[in-house]
Amino acid sequence: MTKHEVIVYSSTGCPYCEKVKSYLKDNGIEFEERNASIHKEYFDQLKERKIFGTPATFVNGKLVLGFQEKKFIKLLGLSEEGKPVVSSTPQLESEDSIFQSVNKKVLEEVYDLVTIGGGPAGASAAVYAARGKLKTLVIDKAPKAGTLAITHKIANYPGVREELTGLELLTRMQSQAKGFGAQFVRSTVLSVDFSDEIKKIEVAEGTIKAKSVFIAVGAKAPSSKINGEEEFTGRGVSYCSTCDAAFYQDQIVAVVGDNDEAIHEAETLAKYCKTVKLLIPTEQLKGDTDLSSLENNPKVEIYRRHRVREIIGTDSVEKIVILNDKKEVENWEVDGIFLYLGGMKPGTDFLNGAVLRDEEGYVIVDDLLRTNVDGVFAGGDARRTPIKQAVISAADGAIAALSAEQHVNKRSKLRPQYS
């Protein structure tokens, strides 16, 4: 494998930095990490280059801002699919590693339940299924890149009083499932065949077989972006206050979003910035989001029914073009913009016509999370839910596992686990 010089500028608590580092490690790429939160010299190096965010990765001197898989594939000489180049020498994994590679034994086994996705829904299903004595396998293509895994702070998960990162919470779930006997493998599902009693799941390494399947894939962001967003990502456009707030000390930033994350991020940025302009594209906030923490904050200005049309600058962000609540166009001078726009879509394209899905790709299920195919279930972000929360996905996992146990053991009704 070609030797590359890779330097990753990171920040403490930055989920996207973890995503970059995990990607490089998974592909066997050695790198030097420079933490800009701990070492001021690294922070200053970024500002001198007019880079106002992390992660910032230099591959043989060429800059990659944020997590851009296509650029990494090109610069590092990886396969077009972005998977690790297969080596004849097996990679050693630590005893504590949860996810293993797909091997011959995995391909020879017929599992009682295979979960596609290792997030909160998949991990919860694995806990219940493995504890219920089902031979359980979890497949995930990027265990540290899901919605929960890159959430930088969780403070409302029932039974967990301390604050922790989404990755820490997810790892606890996965470790618990592994303790009950579940197996976890890292691989990409290419296609599925649910036409027979034994379901077939095609991965790069071969065919995985199962008596029942739980579709627990996450959601992905839409491809459409604001004009200028991609150009200025890391140069004034950010998606994480934990990563980048310190770059905007005593400056003016805009925060765009109508969800709970946008409100919390604006609150965090107000501790650093001179002014935070919160732009809410609609009149109403999503869910039970509460603005009270910001309404009396003198550093925060709230603008309802204001939309961002364009992001403008030379080397970095200088202005944003706004369509205000009167449908008038305005130019605002800002030093940075933090985006928390919705529109997540389920990552179910690999299913093709294997199960029924709605027009947006959500798998159609009943109250027990059963699809139209016997023995196939779906939950979490793969199905349409009124609110997307980790606790709801975890509940889906429990229901799906109990439904799978009923199917595999041909029971007339579900058997709850009381002890």
BATOR-228712 format. One record per residue (C-alpha): residue in three letters; x, y, z; residue number from 1; chain. Coordinates in Angstrom, 1 decimal, decimal comma, always signed. Layout:
BEGIN
(node 'ALA' (X Y Z) NUM 'A') ...
END
This chain:
BEGIN
(node 'MET' (+0,0 +0,0 +0,0) 1 'A') (node 'THR' (+1,3 +3,5 -0,9) 2 'A') (node 'LYS' (+2,6 +5,5 +2,0) 3 'A') (node 'HIS' (+0,8 +8,8 +2,4) 4 'A') (node 'GLU' (+1,5 +11,8 +4,6) 5 'A') (node 'VAL' (-1,8 +12,5 +6,4) 6 'A') (node 'ILE' (-2,3 +15,2 +9,1) 7 'A') (node 'VAL' (-5,7 +15,5 +10,8) 8 'A') (node 'TYR' (-6,5 +18,8 +12,6) 9 'A') (node 'SER' (-9,1 +17,9 +15,2) 10 'A') (node 'SER' (-11,1 +19,3 +18,2) 11 'A') (node 'THR' (-12,0 +17,6 +21,4) 12 'A') (node 'GLY' (-15,6 +16,3 +21,3) 13 'A') (node 'CYS' (-15,9 +16,8 +17,5) 14 'A') (node 'PRO' (-18,0 +13,9 +16,1) 15 'A') (node 'TYR' (-16,9 +14,6 +12,5) 16 'A') (node 'CYS' (-13,3 +14,4 +13,5) 17 'A') (node 'GLU' (-14,0 +11,0 +15,0) 18 'A') (node 'LYS' (-15,7 +10,0 +11,7) 19 'A') (node 'VAL' (-12,6 +11,0 +9,7) 20 'A') (node 'LYS' (-10,2 +9,2 +12,1) 21 'A') (node 'SER' (-12,4 +6,1 +12,0) 22 'A') (node 'TYR' (-12,5 +6,1 +8,3) 23 'A') (node 'LEU' (-8,7 +6,4 +8,0) 24 'A') (node 'LYS' (-8,1 +3,7 +10,6) 25 'A') (node 'ASP' (-10,7 +1,4 +8,8) 26 'A') (node 'ASN' (-8,7 +1,8 +5,6) 27 'A') (node 'GLY' (-5,4 +1,2 +7,3) 28 'A') (node 'ILE' (-4,1 +4,8 +6,7) 29 'A') (node 'GLU' (-1,6 +6,1 +9,3) 30 'A') (node 'PHE' (-2,0 +9,7 +10,2) 31 'A') (node 'GLU' (-0,8 +12,4 +12,6) 32 'A') (node 'GLU' (-3,5 +14,0 +14,7) 33 'A') (node 'ARG' (-3,1 +17,7 +15,7) 34 'A') (node 'ASN' (-5,8 +18,7 +18,3) 35 'A') (node 'ALA' (-6,5 +22,4 +18,0) 36 'A') (node 'SER' (-8,5 +22,4 +21,2) 37 'A') (node 'ILE' (-5,5 +21,3 +23,3) 38 'A') (node 'HIS' (-2,6 +22,9 +21,5) 39 'A') (node 'LYS' (-2,9 +26,6 +20,6) 40 'A') (node 'GLU' (-0,2 +26,3 +18,0) 41 'A') (node 'TYR' (-2,4 +24,0 +16,0) 42 'A') (node 'PHE' (-5,4 +26,4 +16,4) 43 'A') (node 'ASP' (-3,2 +29,2 +15,2) 44 'A') (node 'GLN' (-2,0 +27,2 +12,2) 45 'A') (node 'LEU' (-5,6 +26,7 +11,0) 46 'A') (node 'LYS' (-6,5 +30,4 +11,5) 47 'A') (node 'GLU' (-3,3 +31,4 +9,5) 48 'A') (node 'ARG' (-4,6 +29,3 +6,6) 49 'A') (node 'LYS' (-8,1 +30,9 +7,0) 50 'A') (node 'ILE' (-9,6 +27,5 +8,1) 51 'A') (node 'PHE' (-12,3 +28,0 +10,7) 52 'A') (node 'GLY' (-13,3 +24,5 +11,5) 53 'A') (node 'THR' (-12,4 +20,9 +12,1) 54 'A') (node 'PRO' (-11,8 +18,3 +10,9) 55 'A') (node 'ALA' (-9,2 +19,7 +8,4) 56 'A') (node 'THR' (-7,2 +16,8 +6,9) 57 'A') (node 'PHE' (-4,1 +17,3 +4,8) 58 'A') (node 'VAL' (-3,3 +14,3 +2,5) 59 'A') (node 'ASN' (+0,1 +14,8 +0,9) 60 'A') (node 'GLY' (-0,3 +18,5 +1,4) 61 'A') (node 'LYS' (-3,8 +18,7 -0,2) 62 'A') (node 'LEU' (-6,7 +19,9 +2,1) 63 'A') (node 'VAL' (-9,9 +18,0 +2,8) 64 'A') (node 'LEU' (-12,4 +19,9 +4,9) 65 'A') (node 'GLY' (-14,9 +18,0 +6,9) 66 'A') (node 'PHE' (-15,7 +14,4 +6,0) 67 'A') (node 'GLN' (-15,6 +14,1 +2,2) 68 'A') (node 'GLU' (-15,4 +10,4 +1,3) 69 'A') (node 'LYS' (-15,0 +10,9 -2,4) 70 'A') (node 'LYS' (-11,9 +13,2 -1,9) 71 'A') (node 'PHE' (-10,4 +10,7 +0,5) 72 'A') (node 'ILE' (-10,9 +7,9 -2,0) 73 'A') (node 'LYS' (-9,2 +9,9 -4,8) 74 'A') (node 'LEU' (-6,3 +11,2 -2,7) 75 'A') (node 'LEU' (-5,6 +7,9 -0,9) 76 'A') (node 'GLY' (-6,1 +5,6 -3,9) 77 'A') (node 'LEU' (-8,9 +3,6 -2,4) 78 'A') (node 'SER' (-11,5 +1,6 -4,3) 79 'A') (node 'GLU' (-14,3 +3,5 -6,0) 80 'A') (node 'GLU' (-16,8 +2,2 -3,4) 81 'A') (node 'GLY' (-14,7 +3,7 -0,6) 82 'A') (node 'LYS' (-14,1 +0,3 +1,0) 83 'A') (node 'PRO' (-10,7 -0,7 +2,3) 84 'A') (node 'VAL' (-8,4 -2,2 -0,4) 85 'A') (node 'VAL' (-8,4 -5,9 +0,4) 86 'A') (node 'SER' (-5,0 -7,1 +1,6) 87 'A') (node 'SER' (-3,8 -10,7 +1,8) 88 'A') (node 'THR' (-2,6 -10,0 +5,3) 89 'A') (node 'PRO' (-5,5 -10,1 +7,9) 90 'A') (node 'GLN' (-5,7 -7,0 +10,1) 91 'A') (node 'LEU' (-5,3 -7,7 +13,8) 92 'A') (node 'GLU' (-8,1 -6,5 +16,0) 93 'A') (node 'SER' (-8,0 -5,9 +19,7) 94 'A') (node 'GLU' (-10,0 -8,2 +22,1) 95 'A') (node 'ASP' (-12,2 -5,2 +23,0) 96 'A') (node 'SER' (-13,2 -4,5 +19,4) 97 'A') (node 'ILE' (-16,9 -5,0 +18,9) 98 'A') (node 'PHE' (-17,0 -5,1 +15,2) 99 'A') (node 'GLN' (-15,1 -7,9 +13,3) 100 'A') (node 'SER' (-14,5 -8,6 +9,7) 101 'A') (node 'VAL' (-16,8 -11,0 +7,7) 102 'A') (node 'ASN' (-15,1 -14,3 +7,6) 103 'A') (node 'LYS' (-15,8 -17,8 +6,3) 104 'A') (node 'LYS' (-17,5 -18,9 +9,5) 105 'A') (node 'VAL' (-20,0 -16,0 +9,3) 106 'A') (node 'LEU' (-20,8 -16,9 +5,7) 107 'A') (node 'GLU' (-21,4 -20,6 +6,5) 108 'A') (node 'GLU' (-23,8 -19,9 +9,4) 109 'A') (node 'VAL' (-27,6 -19,5 +9,2) 110 'A') (node 'TYR' (-28,5 -16,9 +11,8) 111 'A') (node 'ASP' (-31,8 -16,7 +13,6) 112 'A') (node 'LEU' (-31,8 -12,9 +13,2) 113 'A') (node 'VAL' (-29,6 -10,6 +11,2) 114 'A') (node 'THR' (-29,9 -6,9 +11,9) 115 'A') (node 'ILE' (-28,9 -4,5 +9,1) 116 'A') (node 'GLY' (-27,6 -1,5 +11,0) 117 'A') (node 'GLY' (-25,9 -1,2 +14,3) 118 'A') (node 'GLY' (-27,4 +2,0 +15,6) 119 'A') (node 'PRO' (-29,7 +2,2 +18,6) 120 'A') (node 'ALA' (-32,5 +0,2 +16,9) 121 'A') (node 'GLY' (-30,1 -2,5 +15,7) 122 'A') (node 'ALA' (-28,1 -2,7 +18,9) 123 'A') (node 'SER' (-31,3 -2,9 +21,0) 124 'A') (node 'ALA' (-32,6 -5,6 +18,8) 125 'A') (node 'ALA' (-29,4 -7,5 +19,3) 126 'A') (node 'VAL' (-29,7 -7,2 +23,1) 127 'A') (node 'TYR' (-33,2 -8,7 +23,1) 128 'A') (node 'ALA' (-32,6 -11,3 +20,5) 129 'A') (node 'ALA' (-29,3 -12,6 +21,9) 130 'A') (node 'ARG' (-30,7 -12,7 +25,4) 131 'A') (node 'GLY' (-33,6 -14,6 +24,0) 132 'A') (node 'LYS' (-31,2 -17,3 +22,7) 133 'A') (node 'LEU' (-31,4 -16,3 +19,0) 134 'A') (node 'LYS' (-28,2 -16,6 +17,1) 135 'A') (node 'THR' (-27,8 -12,9 +16,2) 136 'A') (node 'LEU' (-25,6 -11,0 +13,8) 137 'A') (node 'VAL' (-25,4 -7,2 +13,3) 138 'A') (node 'ILE' (-24,1 -5,8 +10,1) 139 'A') (node 'ASP' (-23,0 -2,1 +9,9) 140 'A') (node 'LYS' (-20,9 -0,5 +7,2) 141 'A') (node 'ALA' (-19,7 +2,5 +9,4) 142 'A') (node 'PRO' (-20,3 +1,9 +13,1) 143 'A') (node 'LYS' (-19,1 +5,3 +14,1) 144 'A') (node 'ALA' (-20,8 +7,3 +11,5) 145 'A') (node 'GLY' (-24,5 +7,0 +12,3) 146 'A') (node 'THR' (-26,8 +9,7 +13,6) 147 'A') (node 'LEU' (-26,4 +8,7 +17,2) 148 'A') (node 'ALA' (-22,7 +8,0 +16,9) 149 'A') (node 'ILE' (-21,9 +11,5 +15,8) 150 'A') (node 'THR' (-24,2 +13,2 +18,3) 151 'A') (node 'HIS' (-21,8 +15,1 +20,7) 152 'A') (node 'LYS' (-24,1 +15,2 +23,8) 153 'A') (node 'ILE' (-26,9 +13,0 +25,2) 154 'A') (node 'ALA' (-28,5 +14,1 +28,4) 155 'A') (node 'ASN' (-32,1 +12,7 +28,2) 156 'A') (node 'TYR' (-31,7 +9,0 +27,6) 157 'A') (node 'PRO' (-33,8 +7,2 +30,3) 158 'A') (node 'GLY' (-31,7 +5,7 +33,1) 159 'A') (node 'VAL' (-28,5 +7,5 +32,1) 160 'A') (node 'ARG' (-28,2 +10,4 +34,4) 161 'A') (node 'GLU' (-24,7 +11,6 +33,3) 162 'A') (node 'GLU' (-24,1 +13,4 +30,0) 163 'A') (node 'LEU' (-22,2 +11,4 +27,5) 164 'A') (node 'THR' (-21,6 +11,4 +23,7) 165 'A') (node 'GLY' (-23,8 +9,5 +21,4) 166 'A') (node 'LEU' (-20,9 +7,1 +20,5) 167 'A') (node 'GLU' (-20,5 +6,3 +24,2) 168 'A') (node 'LEU' (-24,1 +5,5 +24,6) 169 'A') (node 'LEU' (-24,2 +3,4 +21,4) 170 'A') (node 'THR' (-21,0 +1,5 +22,4) 171 'A') (node 'ARG' (-22,7 +0,6 +25,8) 172 'A') (node 'MET' (-25,7 -0,9 +23,9) 173 'A') (node 'GLN' (-23,4 -2,8 +21,5) 174 'A') (node 'SER' (-21,2 -4,1 +24,3) 175 'A') (node 'GLN' (-24,3 -5,3 +26,2) 176 'A') (node 'ALA' (-25,5 -7,2 +23,1) 177 'A') (node 'LYS' (-22,1 -8,7 +22,6) 178 'A') (node 'GLY' (-22,1 -9,8 +26,2) 179 'A') (node 'PHE' (-25,3 -11,8 +25,5) 180 'A') (node 'GLY' (-23,7 -13,5 +22,5) 181 'A') (node 'ALA' (-24,5 -11,3 +19,5) 182 'A') (node 'GLN' (-21,9 -10,9 +16,8) 183 'A') (node 'PHE' (-21,1 -7,7 +15,1) 184 'A') (node 'VAL' (-19,4 -7,4 +11,6) 185 'A') (node 'ARG' (-18,4 -4,4 +9,6) 186 'A') (node 'SER' (-19,5 -4,6 +6,0) 187 'A') (node 'THR' (-21,7 -3,0 +3,3) 188 'A') (node 'VAL' (-25,0 -4,6 +2,3) 189 'A') (node 'LEU' (-25,2 -4,6 -1,5) 190 'A') (node 'SER' (-28,6 -6,2 -2,0) 191 'A') (node 'VAL' (-31,1 -8,6 -0,4) 192 'A') (node 'ASP' (-33,2 -11,6 -1,4) 193 'A') (node 'PHE' (-36,2 -12,2 +0,8) 194 'A') (node 'SER' (-38,0 -14,6 -1,6) 195 'A') (node 'ASP' (-37,3 -17,8 +0,3) 196 'A') (node 'GLU' (-37,7 -18,9 +3,9) 197 'A') (node 'ILE' (-34,0 -18,4 +4,5) 198 'A') (node 'LYS' (-33,2 -14,8 +3,7) 199 'A') (node 'LYS' (-30,1 -13,9 +1,7) 200 'A') (node 'ILE' (-28,1 -10,7 +2,3) 201 'A') (node 'GLU' (-25,3 -9,9 -0,2) 202 'A') (node 'VAL' (-22,2 -8,2 +1,2) 203 'A') (node 'ALA' (-18,9 -7,7 -0,5) 204 'A') (node 'GLU' (-17,4 -10,8 +1,1) 205 'A') (node 'GLY' (-20,3 -13,1 +0,1) 206 'A') (node 'THR' (-23,8 -14,1 +1,1) 207 'A') (node 'ILE' (-25,1 -14,0 +4,7) 208 'A') (node 'LYS' (-28,1 -16,2 +5,5) 209 'A') (node 'ALA' (-30,8 -15,6 +8,1) 210 'A') (node 'LYS' (-34,2 -16,9 +9,2) 211 'A') (node 'SER' (-35,3 -13,4 +10,0) 212 'A') (node 'VAL' (-34,1 -9,9 +9,2) 213 'A') (node 'PHE' (-34,4 -6,5 +10,9) 214 'A') (node 'ILE' (-33,9 -3,5 +8,7) 215 'A') (node 'ALA' (-32,4 -0,9 +11,1) 216 'A') (node 'VAL' (-30,5 +1,4 +8,7) 217 'A') (node 'GLY' (-30,2 +5,0 +9,6) 218 'A') (node 'ALA' (-31,1 +8,1 +7,6) 219 'A') (node 'LYS' (-28,9 +10,3 +5,4) 220 'A') (node 'ALA' (-28,9 +14,0 +4,6) 221 'A') (node 'PRO' (-30,3 +15,2 +1,3) 222 'A') (node 'SER' (-27,9 +15,9 -1,5) 223 'A') (node 'SER' (-29,2 +19,5 -2,2) 224 'A') (node 'LYS' (-27,1 +22,2 -0,5) 225 'A') (node 'ILE' (-27,3 +26,0 -0,2) 226 'A') (node 'ASN' (-25,3 +27,8 -2,9) 227 'A') (node 'GLY' (-21,8 +28,4 -1,4) 228 'A') (node 'GLU' (-22,3 +25,8 +1,3) 229 'A') (node 'GLU' (-19,9 +23,2 +0,0) 230 'A') (node 'GLU' (-17,4 +25,8 -1,2) 231 'A') (node 'PHE' (-17,1 +27,3 +2,3) 232 'A') (node 'THR' (-17,4 +24,2 +4,5) 233 'A') (node 'GLY' (-14,6 +24,6 +7,0) 234 'A') (node 'ARG' (-14,1 +28,3 +5,9) 235 'A') (node 'GLY' (-17,1 +29,7 +7,7) 236 'A') (node 'VAL' (-19,7 +27,0 +7,1) 237 'A') (node 'SER' (-20,0 +24,6 +10,1) 238 'A') (node 'TYR' (-22,3 +21,9 +11,4) 239 'A') (node 'CYS' (-20,9 +21,5 +15,0) 240 'A') (node 'SER' (-20,5 +24,2 +17,7) 241 'A') (node 'THR' (-18,4 +21,8 +19,8) 242 'A') (node 'CYS' (-15,9 +21,5 +17,0) 243 'A') (node 'ASP' (-15,7 +25,1 +15,8) 244 'A') (node 'ALA' (-17,2 +27,6 +18,3) 245 'A') (node 'ALA' (-13,8 +28,7 +19,5) 246 'A') (node 'PHE' (-12,9 +30,0 +16,1) 247 'A') (node 'TYR' (-15,7 +32,6 +16,3) 248 'A') (node 'GLN' (-14,8 +34,3 +19,6) 249 'A') (node 'ASP' (-16,3 +37,8 +19,7) 250 'A') (node 'GLN' (-17,6 +37,4 +16,1) 251 'A') (node 'ILE' (-21,0 +37,4 +14,4) 252 'A') (node 'VAL' (-22,5 +34,0 +13,3) 253 'A') (node 'ALA' (-25,8 +32,8 +11,9) 254 'A') (node 'VAL' (-27,5 +29,6 +13,0) 255 'A') (node 'VAL' (-30,0 +28,1 +10,7) 256 'A') (node 'GLY' (-32,6 +25,5 +11,8) 257 'A') (node 'ASP' (-36,0 +24,7 +13,3) 258 'A') (node 'ASN' (-35,1 +21,8 +15,6) 259 'A') (node 'ASP' (-33,9 +21,2 +19,1) 260 'A') (node 'GLU' (-30,3 +20,8 +17,9) 261 'A') (node 'ALA' (-30,2 +24,3 +16,3) 262 'A') (node 'ILE' (-31,5 +25,8 +19,6) 263 'A') (node 'HIS' (-28,9 +24,1 +21,7) 264 'A') (node 'GLU' (-26,1 +25,0 +19,3) 265 'A') (node 'ALA' (-27,2 +28,7 +19,3) 266 'A') (node 'GLU' (-27,1 +28,6 +23,1) 267 'A') (node 'THR' (-23,5 +27,2 +23,0) 268 'A') (node 'LEU' (-22,3 +29,7 +20,4) 269 'A') (node 'ALA' (-23,7 +32,6 +22,4) 270 'A') (node 'LYS' (-21,1 +31,8 +25,0) 271 'A') (node 'TYR' (-18,3 +32,6 +22,5) 272 'A') (node 'CYS' (-19,7 +35,0 +19,9) 273 'A') (node 'LYS' (-20,5 +38,7 +19,9) 274 'A') (node 'THR' (-23,9 +38,0 +18,2) 275 'A') (node 'VAL' (-25,8 +34,9 +17,2) 276 'A') (node 'LYS' (-28,5 +35,3 +14,5) 277 'A') (node 'LEU' (-30,9 +32,4 +14,7) 278 'A') (node 'LEU' (-32,8 +31,9 +11,5) 279 'A') (node 'ILE' (-35,9 +29,7 +11,7) 280 'A') (node 'PRO' (-37,1 +28,9 +8,1) 281 'A') (node 'THR' (-40,7 +28,4 +9,2) 282 'A') (node 'GLU' (-43,0 +29,9 +11,8) 283 'A') (node 'GLN' (-43,1 +26,9 +14,1) 284 'A') (node 'LEU' (-40,3 +24,8 +15,6) 285 'A') (node 'LYS' (-40,3 +21,1 +15,2) 286 'A') (node 'GLY' (-41,5 +18,8 +18,0) 287 'A') (node 'ASP' (-41,4 +20,2 +21,5) 288 'A') (node 'THR' (-38,4 +22,4 +20,9) 289 'A') (node 'ASP' (-38,4 +25,3 +23,4) 290 'A') (node 'LEU' (-37,0 +28,8 +22,6) 291 'A') (node 'SER' (-37,2 +30,1 +26,1) 292 'A') (node 'SER' (-33,5 +29,6 +26,8) 293 'A') (node 'LEU' (-32,6 +32,0 +23,9) 294 'A') (node 'GLU' (-35,4 +34,7 +24,1) 295 'A') (node 'ASN' (-33,8 +36,6 +27,0) 296 'A') (node 'ASN' (-30,2 +36,1 +25,8) 297 'A') (node 'PRO' (-28,9 +39,6 +24,8) 298 'A') (node 'LYS' (-26,4 +38,0 +22,4) 299 'A') (node 'VAL' (-29,1 +36,1 +20,4) 300 'A') (node 'GLU' (-31,4 +37,6 +17,7) 301 'A') (node 'ILE' (-34,3 +35,4 +16,6) 302 'A') (node 'TYR' (-35,7 +35,6 +13,0) 303 'A') (node 'ARG' (-38,7 +33,5 +12,1) 304 'A') (node 'ARG' (-39,6 +32,8 +8,5) 305 'A') (node 'HIS' (-36,1 +33,7 +7,3) 306 'A') (node 'ARG' (-34,3 +31,5 +4,8) 307 'A') (node 'VAL' (-30,7 +31,4 +3,5) 308 'A') (node 'ARG' (-30,5 +31,6 -0,2) 309 'A') (node 'GLU' (-26,7 +31,9 -0,7) 310 'A') (node 'ILE' (-23,4 +32,0 +1,2) 311 'A') (node 'ILE' (-20,9 +34,5 -0,2) 312 'A') (node 'GLY' (-17,2 +35,2 +0,4) 313 'A') (node 'THR' (-13,7 +35,1 -1,0) 314 'A') (node 'ASP' (-11,3 +33,0 +1,1) 315 'A') (node 'SER' (-14,0 +32,6 +3,8) 316 'A') (node 'VAL' (-17,6 +33,4 +4,5) 317 'A') (node 'GLU' (-18,3 +37,1 +4,5) 318 'A') (node 'LYS' (-22,1 +37,5 +3,8) 319 'A') (node 'ILE' (-25,3 +35,5 +3,5) 320 'A') (node 'VAL' (-28,2 +36,2 +1,3) 321 'A') (node 'ILE' (-31,5 +36,1 +3,2) 322 'A') (node 'LEU' (-35,1 +35,9 +2,0) 323 'A') (node 'ASN' (-36,9 +37,6 +5,0) 324 'A') (node 'ASP' (-40,4 +37,2 +6,3) 325 'A') (node 'LYS' (-41,6 +39,8 +3,9) 326 'A') (node 'LYS' (-40,2 +37,9 +0,9) 327 'A') (node 'GLU' (-37,5 +40,6 +0,5) 328 'A') (node 'VAL' (-33,8 +39,8 -0,2) 329 'A') (node 'GLU' (-31,3 +41,0 +2,3) 330 'A') (node 'ASN' (-27,5 +40,7 +2,5) 331 'A') (node 'TRP' (-26,1 +40,1 +6,0) 332 'A') (node 'GLU' (-22,5 +40,4 +7,0) 333 'A') (node 'VAL' (-21,5 +37,4 +9,1) 334 'A') (node 'ASP' (-18,2 +35,6 +10,0) 335 'A') (node 'GLY' (-19,7 +32,2 +10,0) 336 'A') (node 'ILE' (-22,9 +30,1 +9,5) 337 'A') (node 'PHE' (-23,9 +26,9 +11,4) 338 'A') (node 'LEU' (-26,5 +24,8 +9,5) 339 'A') (node 'TYR' (-28,9 +22,4 +11,2) 340 'A') (node 'LEU' (-31,5 +21,8 +8,5) 341 'A') (node 'GLY' (-33,7 +18,7 +8,4) 342 'A') (node 'GLY' (-34,7 +16,6 +5,5) 343 'A') (node 'MET' (-33,1 +13,3 +6,4) 344 'A') (node 'LYS' (-34,0 +10,3 +4,2) 345 'A') (node 'PRO' (-33,9 +6,6 +5,1) 346 'A') (node 'GLY' (-30,9 +4,7 +3,6) 347 'A') (node 'THR' (-33,0 +1,9 +2,2) 348 'A') (node 'ASP' (-32,1 +2,1 -1,5) 349 'A') (node 'PHE' (-30,3 -1,3 -1,3) 350 'A') (node 'LEU' (-33,7 -3,0 -0,7) 351 'A') (node 'ASN' (-35,0 -2,2 -4,2) 352 'A') (node 'GLY' (-38,4 -4,0 -4,3) 353 'A') (node 'ALA' (-37,7 -6,6 -1,6) 354 'A') (node 'VAL' (-40,3 -5,0 +0,8) 355 'A') (node 'LEU' (-42,9 -2,3 +0,4) 356 'A') (node 'ARG' (-41,7 +1,2 +1,0) 357 'A') (node 'ASP' (-43,4 +4,6 +0,7) 358 'A') (node 'GLU' (-42,6 +7,4 -1,8) 359 'A') (node 'GLU' (-39,8 +8,7 +0,4) 360 'A') (node 'GLY' (-38,2 +5,3 +1,0) 361 'A') (node 'TYR' (-39,5 +4,5 +4,4) 362 'A') (node 'VAL' (-40,3 +0,8 +4,9) 363 'A') (node 'ILE' (-44,0 +0,2 +5,6) 364 'A') (node 'VAL' (-44,6 -1,8 +8,8) 365 'A') (node 'ASP' (-47,4 -2,7 +11,1) 366 'A') (node 'ASP' (-47,6 -2,3 +14,9) 367 'A') (node 'LEU' (-45,2 -5,2 +15,5) 368 'A') (node 'LEU' (-42,8 -3,7 +12,9) 369 'A') (node 'ARG' (-43,6 -6,5 +10,4) 370 'A') (node 'THR' (-43,1 -5,7 +6,7) 371 'A') (node 'ASN' (-45,1 -7,3 +3,9) 372 'A') (node 'VAL' (-42,6 -10,2 +3,8) 373 'A') (node 'ASP' (-42,9 -12,8 +6,5) 374 'A') (node 'GLY' (-39,9 -12,8 +8,8) 375 'A') (node 'VAL' (-38,6 -9,3 +7,8) 376 'A') (node 'PHE' (-39,0 -6,4 +10,1) 377 'A') (node 'ALA' (-38,0 -2,7 +10,0) 378 'A') (node 'GLY' (-37,6 +0,1 +12,6) 379 'A') (node 'GLY' (-35,7 +3,1 +13,7) 380 'A') (node 'ASP' (-35,0 +5,6 +11,0) 381 'A') (node 'ALA' (-35,9 +3,0 +8,3) 382 'A') (node 'ARG' (-39,6 +3,5 +9,1) 383 'A') (node 'ARG' (-41,6 +6,6 +9,4) 384 'A') (node 'THR' (-41,8 +7,9 +13,0) 385 'A') (node 'PRO' (-43,4 +11,1 +14,3) 386 'A') (node 'ILE' (-40,1 +11,9 +16,2) 387 'A') (node 'LYS' (-36,6 +10,7 +15,6) 388 'A') (node 'GLN' (-35,0 +10,0 +18,9) 389 'A') (node 'ALA' (-32,6 +7,3 +20,1) 390 'A') (node 'VAL' (-35,0 +6,0 +22,7) 391 'A') (node 'ILE' (-37,7 +5,5 +20,1) 392 'A') (node 'SER' (-35,3 +3,6 +17,9) 393 'A') (node 'ALA' (-34,2 +1,5 +20,8) 394 'A') (node 'ALA' (-37,9 +0,6 +21,6) 395 'A') (node 'ASP' (-38,3 -0,4 +17,9) 396 'A') (node 'GLY' (-35,3 -2,8 +18,3) 397 'A') (node 'ALA' (-37,0 -4,5 +21,3) 398 'A') (node 'ILE' (-40,3 -4,9 +19,4) 399 'A') (node 'ALA' (-38,5 -6,2 +16,3) 400 'A') (node 'ALA' (-36,5 -8,8 +18,3) 401 'A') (node 'LEU' (-39,5 -10,1 +20,1) 402 'A') (node 'SER' (-41,4 -10,4 +16,8) 403 'A') (node 'ALA' (-38,4 -12,2 +15,3) 404 'A') (node 'GLU' (-38,3 -14,6 +18,2) 405 'A') (node 'GLN' (-42,0 -15,4 +17,6) 406 'A') (node 'HIS' (-41,3 -16,0 +13,9) 407 'A') (node 'VAL' (-38,2 -18,1 +14,3) 408 'A') (node 'ASN' (-39,7 -20,3 +17,1) 409 'A') (node 'LYS' (-43,2 -20,3 +15,4) 410 'A') (node 'ARG' (-45,0 -19,1 +18,5) 411 'A') (node 'SER' (-48,6 -18,0 +18,4) 412 'A') (node 'LYS' (-47,9 -14,8 +20,2) 413 'A') (node 'LEU' (-45,0 -12,6 +21,4) 414 'A') (node 'ARG' (-43,1 -13,7 +24,5) 415 'A') (node 'PRO' (-42,0 -10,8 +26,6) 416 'A') (node 'GLN' (-38,7 -11,0 +28,5) 417 'A') (node 'TYR' (-39,4 -10,4 +32,2) 418 'A') (node 'SER' (-36,4 -11,9 +33,8) 419 'A') 
END
